[in-house]
Structures are given as C-alpha cells and as structure tokens.
C-alpha cells in the first residue's frame, strides 16, 4: 500500500526542513508526498523547492490564489495516488513509526477506514511540552458521536478510495476541516486508535489554530458538528431539539454537554469494551 503524505503550506516554509527530515526517517518506505502551497506571501515555495530538489517522491503544486485550508486539503486528496492518505502540517513532524503503524492496521482489517494516534504539543524547537492524553479509542457506529470532547486527533490516516466514494471535505471550512473529514469517514466505516505518540505539533505564533484563530476554530468546529447532525438525520439529541439552521457555536455545544458527564463516559467505556470483545 502506498501512503500519500499530504501537506498544505501557507507561510511555513521556514519550518519545512524538520517536516521533510521526519518523512525521510519513516520506517515504512512506500510513500509519496504531495504539497500544495496556498499562495504564500513569504519565500516558502523557494525554500521547499530547494529542500526537496529532484526527489520524485515529492510533488509540489501552487494554488493560483489563496483559497484556504478547506479547498487546499480537499485538492490534496484528489492529487494523491496512494491507497492511504494522512495530513502533516509543514511546521510539524511525525515520528519514525507513524506510517508503518497505520498501514499495518489498515492492511489487517478492511472495515477500518481511519486510524489515529496521539500528538504531543511542542515548543518552537520541537521540545515536547505536553502529550495529548485525551486521545483514545472511541465507540464506532454511534450517530451521536461528534468527537466531543476531542479524542480523534493527529496523526490520522484514512483510505482514499473510501473517501472518494463519499462526501468530500467542505471547502467553505477555513478551520476544523479535519473534524469534517473525521465525521464523514466515521459515518462510513470503523475508526481505530493506535496507542502511541506519532505526531509532534509545533506551537508558534503563526500557527493556524493559535491566538486570534481560536474563536474562529471554535465556530467552524461547531459548524462541522451541526452539518454532521443534518447528514445523520438527527432531529434531537439527549431530549433537546437540534436547530434547523446553524446560528452559533454555543447553541450546538450546549446540546453535547451531557457527553462530558460521568454517566455518559461510563456507558461509553462499556460500549468500547464490548465492541473490542465482540467486534
């Protein structure tokens, strides 16, 4: 199985060398890298071109305008030729076993359409600050699953053929396009947690989810949840009516507050155990 590493770049060329080196260090060798630059305003394209050189495993494209992450990440999947796809931001890195672990799971079980592992938040020099301990196996096949609280997080790998047959990433999403992808893949197959840290997330001032973008991220995340509710034909959740039109993130997240409760979490753990034992 060929693994397509997908990289959407915007003004992060200065960090790309670490990302590049982490791909070269992968234990699994059957991979390609597809990069799309979303009309960077810095010298990212020149930096990336110099780093990848004539290595045919790397393909670099440039958008003719700044379209945003939703459009760019959707196009990356279309341009990929691999059986499995996984996003890697140009300012982050993956650890050597990341691709191999995902491929092994997907080769073993055709019912699994998406795998995910654990990320670690790092400083600008990639020194680990904190591991994302909330990442864990989630119950499969539940209409009310919305990754709330967040448990599916990078490093995420998914089957391209399954994605291409279903609904695509919403190009209007400027942030939380990853959540939109997770929901749509979850709706058509099983997801599987790989219990290891594979992804080093670099926190820095230019990161898309940092600072001023946090409020926007919250809004787009809620929007992706509401759209999933509509696709799943849900009219109410936990006895509360789901709005016919999206208005605010607070209205959506208030519907899901019960999923933070102890009783719900106990039920979820039991369901996960049963699914693990009986499939």
N, C-alpha and C positions, 0 to 999 in steps of 0.2 A: 504494500500500500504506500502510495506517495503521499507525503504530508506537505501541504501548502501553508507556509507561514505568511500571514497577511499583515502588512504594515501600512497604516495610514499616517502620513507625515504632514505636519504643519509647524514649521519653525523649530524643529527639534533635531536638526542635523548635527548640532554640536554634541549631542549625546549618542549618536548612532554607532560610534565605534564599539562601545560596550555591548550594545544590542547585537551588532554584527559578530563580535567575538563569541558571544554566548550561543549563537546559532552554529557557528563552526565547531564548537565544542560538544555538540549533541552526540550522544552515543548512537542514536538512530540516524542513518546516513541517507536514506531515501527521501530527500526533501527538496523543495524549491522555495524561493522567497519572492513574493510579489509585493512591490512597493508602489504606492501612489502618493505623489506629492500634491497636496490640495492648495496649490498656488502660494507657496511660502513666500514671505516678504524678506527673508534673510538669504543666506548662501547655502541653505540646506541641500539643494539639488547638486550643487558643485561638490559639496563635502561627500555626499552619498555616492556620487559617481566615482569619485577618486577612491573611496574605500572599497567598493565592490569591483572596480576595474573591469576586466573582461570575463569574470566568472559567470558562465552561462546559467548557473543555478539561480542567479539573481536577475529579476526583471524590474526595471524602474520606468514608471509612467508619470506623466504630469497632467493634471487637470487644466483645462483651458480657462477656468475661473475657480474662485473659491466657493465650493458647493456645500461644504460642511461634512461632518463625520458620517451622517446617515447615508448620504449619497455615495461618499467615497468608500465606506466599508461594504456597502452593497455591491459596488462595482468590483471591489477586490475579489469577492467570491466568484463573480462571473468570469473574471480573468484567470482564476486559479485552474490548474489542470490536475491537481491532486485529488485523491479519494477523501482525504480528511483535511479540514481547514482549522486554523487556530490563529487568533489575533495576538499580535505582540506590538505594543507601542514602541516607537523608536527610541524613547528615553528610558525604557525598561529592559530587563534581561530575563532569560529563562535559564534554569539550572540544567545540567547535562542530561538528566534522565527524563526530562519533560515530554519530549516527543515519543520516546520509546514506551513509556508507561501508558500513554493514551492509546497508541497503536495496539499494544498487547490486549487491552481491554476491548477495543472495538473489533479486533480480529476474532476474539473468543466468543463474543455474544452479539449477534446481528440485531437483537431487539434494542440494544443500547444505541442511541443516536447522538448522545452528547456526554462527554466526560468533563470533569472539572477537578481541580486540586486546590491547593492553598497558596495564597500570596503572603509576602512579607513586606511591610512598609519600610522603606529605607530613606536615608538622607540623600542629599545630592551626590555623595560619593559612594552610594550603594552600601553603606553600613546599615545593617538591619536594626531598625528601631523597635518594631513590634510585629509579631506574626498574627495573621487574621484567624483567630481561634474559632470564630463562628462558622467557618466552612465545615460542612458535614453532609452526610447523605440525607437527602430529602425523600419523602414518600412519593412514589410515582403514581400517575393516573388520577390525581385529585384536581377537580375543577376549581377548587378554591385555593390552589397553590399559586402564590404570587411573589415568591422569593422575599417574603416579608416576615421576619427580618431577613436581611440578605444572608444567604448561605451558599448559593452558587456564585462563585467569583473566579477570576483567572487563577490558574491557566485553564482555559476552556478549549476543547476540541470537539468538532462535530462533523457528521457525514455530509459531504457536499451534495450527493445525489438526493438525499432526503430533503435537504433544504431547498433544492431547485424544484422539487415537485410540490412544495407547499407555498405558504405565504412568505413573501420576502420582507426584509428589514424595511420599516417605514422610513423613507428618505427625508421626511419632514423633521425627524428627531435629530436635534443638534447635540444632544447628550442623552444618555440612557438607551442608546441604540443597542447596547449589549443586552440589557434587560429584555427588550423587544425580541431579540434573537432567542434568548433563553426560553421565553414563554412559548414562542412559536415552535421550537424544537421539542419542548416538553409536551406539547399538545399532540405530537405525532409519534412519540416513542419514549423509551426509558432513558433516564439520566443516571450517571454513576459517579460517585465521589471517589477519587484516588487520594488516599490519606497520606499526603506528603506535601512539602512546600516546593513548588516548582517555579514560582514567578516572583521576581523582585521588582516591586513597584517603587519608582523613584519619585519622592515628593519634592517638588520645586515650584517656584513662583509661576512658571509658565505652564504648569500642568492644567489640562482642560477641566479637571474637577476641583481645582484649587480656588481659594479666595472668593472672588465675585461670582464664580460659576456655581457655587454650592446651591444657591437658591434656585437657579435655573435647572440644575440637576435634579433637585427635589421635585420640581414641576414636571419635567419630562418623564421622570420615573413614574409619577402618579398617572400621567397620561398613558404611558405604556400599559399600566395595570388596568386602567379603565377600558382601553381598547381590547385587552385580553378578556375582560369580563363580557364585552359585547360579542366577541368571537365565540365564546363558550356558552352564549345564550343564557347567561345568568341574569335573573331579574331581582334577586335579593341575596344577601349574604348574612348569615347569622341573624336572620329575622329582620334585617334592615334593608330598605329598598335602595337599589342601585340607580343613580341618576341616569336619565335617558341621554343627557348631554353633559359633556365634561365642563366643569366650571372652575374647580380649584383643587389643589393637591390635598388640602385639609379635609375636604369632603370625602375624598377617596380613602385616605389613610385612616380616617375615623372609622370606616367600615371594617378595617382589618385589625383594629386594636385588640380584639379578642384573641388574635393569634400570638400575642405576647403573654397571654395568661398561662398560669401553671397547668390548669386542667387541659388546655389545648395542647401544650407541649408534651404532657404525659401521654395523651392519646396519640400524638404524632410519633413518639418514640416506640410505642407499642405497634403501630402500623408499620413502621420501618422494620422492626424486628420480624414481624410476620411476613413481610414481603421478602426479607432476606432468607427466611427459613423455607418459605413455600413458593417463592418466585412471583 
